[in-house]
Amino acid sequence: MVVVNTKKILVLTGVALLVFFLVTQPTQSAGIVTNIIDTLKEAAEAVITFVRTVFSG
């Protein structure tokens, strides 16, 4: 009997797709990574602003 580890298969498939896109479309991949980093930065700044506002008043 073969036990299929779905999580492992999904992770390996995701990594394979990531490598494929990095090799075949490096410029677009860099743009996507930059957009993700910018979004995370904006979210962190929003949380910081919220916390400062809560504790300043």
N, C-alpha and C positions, 0 to 999 in steps of 0.2 A: 504494500500500500504506500502510495506517495503522498506525503503531507505537503500541501502548497502553502507557503508562507506569503500571503497576499501583501502584507506590508513591505516585505523585502523586495518582492517583484515590483511594486509600485515605486519604491525608492530607486531601484536600479533603472527602471524605465525613465524616471524623471532625470536621473543623472545622465543617462545616455542621450536624452533629448537636449539637455543643457549643453553637453559637449558638442553634439551635432550642430546646434545653432551657433555656438561660439566659433566653430571651425568654418561653417558655411556663410555666416553673416556676422562677422565681428563688429562692424560699425553699428548695426542695429542693436546687437546685444549690449554694446557699451552704452548706447542711448537708453536702453531699458533699465540697465543697472543704475545709471545716473538718475533717472526718473524715480526709481525706488528709493535711492538714498535721499534725494530731495524731499520726497514725501515723508520719509521717516524723520528727517530733520525738522520739517514744518510741524509734524505732530508733536515732537519733543518740545519745540518752542511753544506750542499752544499749551501743553501741559505745564510748562514752567510759568507761563504767563498766568494761567489759572491759579496755580499754587501761590504765586506772589500776590495776586489779587485777593485771594482768600485770607492770607495772613497779614496783609497790609492794612486792612480796614477793620 
